[in-house]
Amino acid sequence: MSSHLSYEESKKLVFKGLILLGVITLIEVFIALIGNGHIISGFHLPKYIMYPVMIGFSMYKAYFIVYEFMHMRYEVKSLAMAVLLPMTLLIWAMIAFFSEGNKWFEYKNYVRTKNKTEVKTSIQPQGEVKPSTTFEIQDVY
């Protein structure tokens, strides 16, 4: 907290922040329960609505924690940018890596699908093979 706030004012500010984070968390849980049909049977929210709302609330909580509890609000602008810009690049990198991984996953499944169709059409069953109980030893010398 800033040095201009008294202990009691700082304490009130922390509790207001904790209450805000708790309320947002409860809203997220409520959205997840309603969206997946756990509260109202048969009612489901579309994933393209539910996921961005949940991600938005989570990002706001992360922003609030960094801004208030990690005292970023009280720092000079250049220090705040030195922390926030690399974090933005990290988020961009995560999105890029997940996208690339998803593309590799799709290619892998495509290859597996193609190989299965080729194997099914090229191998003809020859009947049941019974294991032999006798072994033959061959001279390799």
SEGULO-579908 format. One line per 10 residues: number of its first residue (from 1); their letters; for each residue x, y, z of N, C-alpha, C, CB. Coordinates in Angstrom, 3 decimals, padded with zeros to 6 digits. Last residue first. Glycine has a CB too. Layout:
N
NUM> A> X:Y:Z:X:Y:Z:X:Y:Z:X:Y:Z ~ ...
***
This chain:
141
141> YVDQIEFTTS> 026.252:-071.225:-037.886:027.690:-071.186:-038.077:028.079:-071.586:-039.457:028.371:-072.061:-037.097 ~ 023.659:-071.501:-037.337:024.008:-070.233:-037.961:025.497:-070.151:-038.201:023.548:-069.064:-037.102 ~ 021.283:-073.997:-037.436:022.710:-073.708:-037.326:023.004:-072.408:-038.040:023.565:-074.859:-037.910 ~ 018.233:-073.656:-035.671:018.964:-073.656:-036.922:020.430:-073.357:-036.637:018.369:-072.628:-037.913 ~ 015.843:-075.430:-033.989:017.078:-074.675:-033.832:017.850:-074.800:-035.133:017.923:-075.185:-032.610 ~ 012.400:-075.229:-033.586:013.513:-075.731:-034.386:014.708:-074.831:-034.186:013.137:-075.816:-035.881 ~ 009.900:-076.212:-031.325:010.862:-075.202:-031.763:011.973:-075.876:-032.549:011.443:-074.420:-030.555 ~ 006.435:-076.789:-030.943:007.789:-077.298:-031.162:008.660:-076.176:-031.694:007.786:-078.503:-032.142 ~ 004.021:-075.600:-030.860:004.575:-076.049:-029.573:005.976:-076.599:-029.735:003.678:-077.110:-028.943 ~ 002.800:-072.651:-032.474:003.456:-073.949:-032.551:004.041:-074.310:-031.192:004.557:-073.947:-033.634
131> PKVEGQPQIS> -000.375:-071.079:-032.481:001.023:-071.106:-032.067:001.569:-072.535:-032.098:001.178:-070.507:-030.660 ~ -002.276:-070.627:-035.434:-002.140:-071.312:-034.148:-000.667:-071.323:-033.760:-002.713:-072.768:-034.214 ~ -004.065:-068.139:-036.981:-002.727:-068.690:-036.855:-002.620:-069.301:-035.471:-001.626:-067.601:-037.090 ~ -006.948:-068.135:-039.025:-006.389:-068.082:-037.674:-005.029:-068.753:-037.652:-007.335:-068.752:-036.658 ~ -006.763:-066.341:-042.158:-007.256:-067.377:-041.255:-006.542:-067.275:-039.925:-007.065:-068.778:-041.863 ~ -005.779:-064.194:-043.468:-005.378:-065.505:-043.966:-005.916:-066.632:-043.102:-003.872:-065.594:-044.042 ~ -007.070:-061.032:-044.505:-006.944:-062.053:-043.451:-006.672:-063.428:-044.067:-008.230:-062.102:-042.580 ~ -005.058:-058.720:-046.250:-006.179:-059.653:-046.337:-006.008:-060.710:-045.251:-006.263:-060.313:-047.757 ~ -004.179:-055.430:-046.339:-003.946:-056.696:-045.637:-005.213:-057.530:-045.706:-003.520:-056.455:-044.152 ~ -005.064:-053.132:-047.683:-003.933:-053.868:-048.236:-003.689:-055.207:-047.551:-002.698:-053.032:-048.142
121> TKVETKNKTR> -007.189:-051.919:-046.389:-007.395:-052.335:-047.773:-006.255:-053.197:-048.293:-007.558:-051.123:-048.657 ~ -006.167:-051.393:-043.836:-007.377:-052.204:-043.974:-007.561:-052.699:-045.402:-008.602:-051.406:-043.542 ~ -004.016:-049.727:-044.419:-003.773:-051.030:-043.819:-004.986:-051.928:-044.010:-003.439:-050.887:-042.328 ~ -005.302:-047.454:-045.419:-004.398:-048.205:-046.277:-004.166:-049.605:-045.725:-003.068:-047.468:-046.426 ~ -006.738:-046.618:-043.170:-007.477:-047.007:-044.371:-006.581:-047.802:-045.315:-008.039:-045.766:-045.088 ~ -004.627:-046.076:-041.401:-005.608:-047.110:-041.066:-006.374:-047.540:-042.302:-006.580:-046.609:-039.992 ~ -003.317:-043.953:-042.671:-002.632:-045.230:-042.498:-003.617:-046.351:-042.183:-001.590:-045.123:-041.391 ~ -005.283:-041.910:-042.477:-004.848:-042.395:-043.792:-004.174:-043.757:-043.672:-003.888:-041.386:-044.448 ~ -005.392:-041.617:-039.690:-006.584:-041.992:-040.433:-006.201:-042.560:-041.799:-007.520:-040.783:-040.596 ~ -002.769:-040.772:-039.146:-003.271:-042.026:-038.575:-004.497:-042.518:-039.333:-003.609:-041.842:-037.089
111> VYNKYEFWKN> -002.771:-038.328:-040.508:-001.869:-039.401:-040.942:-002.348:-040.739:-040.396:-000.417:-039.122:-040.480 ~ -004.693:-036.961:-038.987:-004.899:-037.149:-040.424:-004.038:-038.306:-040.926:-004.567:-035.850:-041.202 ~ -003.464:-036.895:-036.483:-004.705:-037.651:-036.650:-005.000:-037.917:-038.120:-005.872:-036.902:-036.013 ~ -001.327:-035.210:-037.175:-001.066:-036.560:-036.676:-002.311:-037.435:-036.831:-000.621:-036.515:-035.195 ~ -002.654:-032.847:-037.835:-001.871:-033.556:-038.857:-001.632:-035.007:-038.446:-000.522:-032.845:-039.096 ~ -003.756:-032.207:-035.307:-004.635:-032.468:-036.450:-003.892:-033.226:-037.553:-005.200:-031.147:-037.005 ~ -001.384:-031.812:-033.847:-002.333:-032.844:-033.432:-003.264:-033.215:-034.587:-003.153:-032.367:-032.218 ~ -000.359:-029.603:-035.189:000.388:-030.866:-035.220:-000.522:-032.033:-034.840:001.605:-030.803:-034.265 ~ -002.351:-027.746:-034.422:-002.166:-028.062:-035.844:-001.395:-029.381:-036.003:-001.415:-026.905:-036.565 ~ -001.928:-027.645:-031.678:-003.206:-028.123:-032.185:-003.093:-028.521:-033.655:-004.283:-027.050:-032.006
101> GESFFAIMAW> 000.609:-026.503:-031.634:000.415:-027.859:-031.120:-000.885:-028.461:-031.605:000.445:-027.859:-029.606 ~ -000.028:-023.961:-032.626:000.877:-024.830:-033.375:000.732:-026.283:-032.931:002.329:-024.367:-033.201 ~ -001.662:-023.054:-030.546:-002.183:-023.137:-031.912:-001.330:-024.078:-032.749:-002.232:-021.742:-032.562 ~ 000.118:-023.112:-028.424:-001.076:-023.954:-028.374:-001.670:-024.120:-029.768:-002.122:-023.355:-027.414 ~ 001.980:-021.198:-029.351:002.395:-022.583:-029.149:001.193:-023.528:-029.079:003.225:-022.699:-027.873 ~ 000.359:-018.844:-029.429:001.004:-019.344:-030.649:001.405:-020.812:-030.498:002.242:-018.494:-030.989 ~ -000.355:-018.594:-026.730:-001.404:-018.758:-027.734:-000.807:-019.338:-029.021:-002.106:-017.400:-028.021 ~ 002.206:-018.226:-025.638:001.389:-019.377:-025.240:000.288:-019.644:-026.265:000.771:-019.143:-023.849 ~ 002.958:-015.814:-026.842:003.713:-017.035:-027.137:002.911:-018.276:-026.762:005.055:-017.031:-026.390 ~ 001.099:-014.054:-025.660:001.094:-014.245:-027.112:001.819:-015.547:-027.474:001.761:-013.036:-027.826
91> ILLTMPLLVA> 001.989:-014.261:-023.020:000.633:-014.693:-023.356:000.520:-014.945:-024.859:-000.405:-013.636:-022.904 ~ 004.527:-013.128:-023.349:004.401:-014.499:-022.881:003.017:-015.057:-023.209:004.662:-014.575:-021.373 ~ 003.884:-010.522:-024.062:004.570:-011.368:-025.034:004.493:-012.841:-024.638:006.030:-010.938:-025.173 ~ 002.771:-009.734:-021.625:001.940:-009.738:-022.827:002.570:-010.616:-023.903:001.739:-008.303:-023.356 ~ 005.042:-009.858:-020.044:003.927:-010.749:-019.739:002.980:-010.835:-020.935:003.169:-010.263:-018.483 ~ 006.598:-007.805:-021.137:007.024:-009.209:-021.301:005.907:-010.200:-020.984:008.223:-009.498:-020.406 ~ 004.815:-005.620:-020.325:005.063:-005.947:-021.731:005.607:-007.364:-021.927:006.033:-004.949:-022.322 ~ 004.850:-005.516:-017.465:003.640:-005.906:-018.184:003.880:-006.275:-019.645:002.645:-004.797:-018.118 ~ 007.422:-004.719:-016.626:006.835:-005.960:-016.121:005.705:-006.432:-017.028:006.319:-005.769:-014.688 ~ 007.886:-002.370:-017.930:008.941:-003.378:-017.975:008.436:-004.724:-017.462:010.151:-002.921:-017.154
81> MALSKVEYRM> 005.649:-000.920:-017.187:005.728:-001.413:-018.566:006.802:-002.494:-018.698:006.023:-000.253:-019.536 ~ 006.399:-000.354:-014.540:005.172:-001.105:-014.807:005.199:-001.685:-016.219:003.932:-000.205:-014.620 ~ 008.649:001.197:-015.009:008.797:-000.085:-014.331:007.569:-000.959:-014.570:009.021:000.124:-012.823 ~ 007.472:003.420:-016.274:008.472:002.623:-016.997:008.685:001.261:-016.336:009.805:003.381:-017.070 ~ 005.757:004.536:-014.303:005.206:003.920:-015.503:006.214:003.028:-016.228:004.712:004.989:-016.441 ~ 006.474:003.629:-010.910:006.587:004.540:-012.043:006.194:003.791:-013.312:008.032:005.120:-012.160 ~ 003.964:002.158:-008.723:005.269:002.213:-009.371:005.267:003.244:-010.496:005.658:000.831:-009.915 ~ 001.469:001.788:-007.700:002.304:002.809:-007.059:003.668:002.958:-007.706:002.482:002.485:-005.606 ~ 000.329:-000.315:-009.034:-000.317:001.001:-009.154:000.595:002.116:-008.620:-001.665:001.007:-008.392 ~ 001.649:-002.540:-008.204:002.025:-001.987:-009.501:001.416:-000.603:-009.693:001.585:-002.923:-010.633
71> HMFEYVIFYA> 001.359:-004.044:-005.831:001.701:-002.619:-005.764:002.131:-002.013:-007.093:002.791:-002.418:-004.771 ~ 000.269:-006.446:-005.679:001.696:-006.428:-006.001:002.192:-004.998:-006.188:001.971:-007.253:-007.265 ~ -002.363:-005.756:-005.155:-001.607:-006.487:-004.142:-000.119:-006.560:-004.432:-002.149:-007.868:-004.012 ~ -003.077:-004.147:-007.527:-003.284:-003.737:-006.146:-002.345:-004.440:-005.169:-004.708:-003.996:-005.751 ~ -002.102:-005.280:-009.953:-002.263:-003.834:-009.801:-002.319:-003.421:-008.335:-003.522:-003.369:-010.514 ~ -002.203:-008.048:-009.584:-000.928:-007.386:-009.918:-001.010:-005.893:-009.608:-000.569:-007.603:-011.416 ~ -004.946:-008.323:-008.996:-003.933:-008.794:-008.050:-002.599:-008.119:-008.322:-003.781:-010.323:-008.131 ~ -006.131:-007.289:-011.329:-006.380:-006.650:-010.035:-005.327:-007.058:-009.012:-007.779:-007.010:-009.519 ~ -005.231:-009.119:-013.285:-004.881:-007.701:-013.372:-005.028:-007.025:-012.009:-005.764:-006.990:-014.416 ~ -006.497:-011.434:-012.344:-005.033:-011.384:-012.422:-004.556:-009.937:-012.484:-004.524:-012.169:-013.654
61> KYMSFGIMVP> -009.178:-010.654:-012.636:-008.656:-010.983:-011.307:-007.131:-010.924:-011.297:-009.136:-012.381:-010.867 ~ -009.286:-010.334:-015.415:-009.509:-009.175:-014.551:-008.977:-009.442:-013.142:-011.009:-008.822:-014.499 ~ -008.867:-012.968:-016.195:-007.848:-011.973:-016.528:-008.025:-010.711:-015.685:-007.905:-011.623:-018.024 ~ -011.236:-014.105:-015.226:-009.944:-014.561:-014.706:-008.835:-013.553:-014.997:-009.581:-015.921:-015.306 ~ -013.155:-012.776:-016.808:-013.163:-012.621:-015.351:-011.822:-013.023:-014.744:-014.290:-013.457:-014.733 ~ -012.308:-013.739:-019.357:-012.310:-012.306:-019.038:-012.306:-012.052:-017.536:-013.522:-011.632:-019.664 ~ -012.769:-016.474:-019.109:-011.399:-016.002:-019.323:-011.301:-014.521:-018.980:-010.952:-016.248:-020.785 ~ -015.576:-016.418:-018.849:-014.742:-016.978:-017.775:-013.294:-016.496:-017.903:-014.791:-018.526:-017.802 ~ -016.259:-015.319:-021.343:-016.662:-014.639:-020.105:-015.792:-015.121:-018.945:-018.168:-014.893:-019.797 ~ -015.224:-017.234:-023.160:-014.663:-015.872:-023.116:-015.049:-015.102:-021.844:-015.125:-015.090:-024.336
51> YMIYKPLHFG> -016.870:-019.543:-022.326:-015.417:-019.512:-022.195:-014.832:-018.095:-022.210:-014.800:-020.317:-023.301 ~ -019.624:-018.859:-022.916:-019.171:-019.156:-021.558:-017.645:-019.009:-021.412:-019.598:-020.573:-021.167 ~ -019.755:-018.511:-025.699:-020.133:-017.414:-024.791:-019.514:-017.638:-023.421:-021.678:-017.300:-024.669 ~ -018.894:-020.842:-026.799:-018.309:-019.613:-027.324:-018.756:-018.380:-026.539:-018.675:-019.451:-028.787 ~ -020.526:-022.734:-025.541:-019.114:-022.620:-025.127:-018.490:-021.317:-025.618:-018.301:-023.816:-025.657 ~ -023.807:-021.798:-024.529:-022.860:-022.113:-025.606:-021.424:-021.853:-025.135:-023.174:-021.270:-026.880 ~ -025.131:-023.272:-021.577:-024.689:-022.070:-022.281:-023.761:-022.492:-023.416:-023.972:-021.070:-021.310 ~ -027.849:-025.461:-021.170:-026.403:-025.312:-021.351:-026.127:-024.004:-022.065:-025.807:-026.506:-022.146 ~ -030.289:-027.171:-019.461:-029.899:-025.851:-019.966:-028.382:-025.779:-020.018:-030.479:-024.706:-019.076 ~ -030.794:-029.637:-018.274:-031.065:-029.491:-019.699:-030.668:-028.149:-020.293:-032.497:-029.711:-019.941
41> SIIHGNGILA> -031.444:-028.291:-015.127:-031.287:-029.500:-015.923:-031.682:-029.247:-017.378:-032.126:-030.641:-015.334 ~ -029.677:-025.920:-013.709:-030.931:-026.057:-014.449:-030.747:-027.230:-015.408:-031.313:-024.721:-015.223 ~ -027.185:-026.790:-012.625:-028.205:-026.144:-011.797:-029.575:-026.283:-012.448:-027.866:-024.655:-011.572 ~ -025.630:-028.002:-014.575:-025.694:-028.621:-013.253:-026.786:-028.009:-012.371:-024.350:-028.495:-012.561 ~ -025.043:-027.082:-017.166:-026.314:-027.745:-016.904:-026.441:-028.401:-015.551:-026.545:-028.748:-017.925 ~ -022.874:-025.551:-017.710:-022.728:-026.985:-017.948:-023.980:-027.776:-017.581:-021.551:-027.515:-017.167 ~ -023.750:-023.001:-016.962:-023.387:-023.266:-018.353:-023.268:-024.737:-018.676:-022.104:-022.594:-018.677 ~ -024.084:-023.206:-014.186:-025.262:-022.980:-015.050:-024.928:-023.403:-016.482:-025.711:-021.473:-015.012 ~ -021.390:-023.618:-013.430:-022.429:-024.572:-013.051:-023.672:-024.428:-013.920:-022.799:-024.390:-011.588 ~ -020.109:-021.366:-014.536:-019.694:-022.712:-014.929:-020.778:-023.737:-014.602:-018.382:-023.091:-014.230
31> IFVEILTIVG> -021.444:-019.285:-013.218:-021.521:-019.373:-014.682:-021.151:-020.780:-015.146:-020.588:-018.326:-015.346 ~ -020.644:-019.887:-010.585:-022.052:-019.906:-010.936:-022.240:-020.029:-012.451:-022.740:-018.645:-010.416 ~ -017.881:-019.449:-010.779:-018.377:-020.782:-010.434:-019.840:-020.911:-010.839:-018.210:-021.059:-008.919 ~ -017.897:-016.682:-011.374:-017.312:-017.649:-012.306:-017.832:-019.063:-012.046:-015.784:-017.628:-012.200 ~ -019.069:-015.678:-009.035:-019.748:-015.480:-010.325:-019.215:-016.474:-011.355:-019.557:-014.021:-010.833 ~ -017.074:-016.361:-007.203:-018.402:-016.962:-007.081:-019.201:-016.816:-008.374:-019.166:-016.326:-005.921 ~ -015.032:-014.682:-008.165:-014.859:-016.133:-008.185:-016.200:-016.848:-008.077:-013.935:-016.575:-007.049 ~ -016.158:-012.195:-007.615:-015.885:-012.560:-009.019:-015.697:-014.072:-009.143:-014.620:-011.815:-009.549 ~ -016.211:-012.342:-004.816:-017.465:-012.205:-005.572:-017.256:-012.613:-007.025:-017.995:-010.751:-005.497 ~ -013.442:-012.499:-004.235:-014.355:-013.580:-003.855:-015.652:-013.539:-004.639:-014.656:-013.511:-002.375
21> LLILGKFVLK> -012.529:-010.045:-005.181:-012.024:-011.272:-005.787:-012.929:-012.455:-005.459:-010.596:-011.551:-005.312 ~ -013.974:-008.346:-003.419:-014.154:-008.252:-004.869:-013.693:-009.532:-005.557:-013.387:-007.046:-005.430 ~ -012.879:-009.164:-000.977:-014.305:-009.353:-001.219:-014.592:-009.293:-002.720:-015.134:-008.285:-000.464 ~ -010.227:-008.344:-001.351:-010.528:-009.761:-001.154:-012.008:-010.056:-001.407:-010.142:-010.191:000.265 ~ -010.620:-005.539:-001.570:-010.046:-006.304:-002.679:-010.355:-007.786:-002.559:-008.541:-006.097:-002.739 ~ -011.583:-005.004:000.973:-012.428:-004.697:-000.189:-011.935:-005.479:-001.410:-012.425:-003.165:-000.487 ~ -009.327:-005.726:002.460:-010.556:-006.501:002.597:-011.537:-006.226:001.457:-011.217:-006.195:003.930 ~ -007.539:-003.733:001.608:-007.232:-005.147:001.371:-008.502:-005.983:001.453:-006.189:-005.658:002.387 ~ -008.843:-001.421:002.545:-008.594:-001.574:001.117:-008.311:-003.041:000.764:-007.416:-000.683:000.684 ~ -008.739:-001.841:005.295:-010.038:-001.774:004.617:-009.882:-001.997:003.118:-010.714:-000.418:004.881
11> KSEEYSLHSS> -005.949:-001.680:005.662:-006.657:-002.909:005.987:-008.029:-002.963:005.296:-006.821:-003.033:007.506 ~ -005.497:000.972:004.997:-004.877:-000.092:004.201:-005.592:-001.417:004.423:-003.385:-000.232:004.551 ~ -006.874:002.216:007.054:-007.299:002.432:005.666:-006.733:001.346:004.752:-006.854:003.824:005.173 ~ -005.351:001.301:009.237:-006.772:000.958:009.142:-007.296:001.139:007.715:-007.591:001.820:010.114 ~ -002.861:002.494:008.702:-002.979:001.048:008.815:-004.435:000.614:008.625:-002.448:000.571:010.179 ~ -003.231:005.134:006.237:-002.988:004.623:007.586:-003.179:003.103:007.581:-003.942:005.304:008.627 ~ -001.527:006.094:003.274:-002.672:005.466:003.913:-002.296:004.990:005.312:-003.192:004.294:003.064 ~ 000.832:006.967:002.197:-000.087:007.997:002.651:-001.332:007.419:003.316:-000.487:008.868:001.494 ~ 002.282:004.852:001.202:002.651:005.340:002.531:001.675:006.405:003.048:004.064:005.908:002.500 ~ 000.282:002.307:-000.331:000.999:003.571:-000.377:001.248:004.069:001.035:000.219:004.616:-001.192
1> M> 000.827:-001.181:000.000:000.000:000.000:000.000:000.871:001.244:000.000:-000.941:-000.002:001.199
***
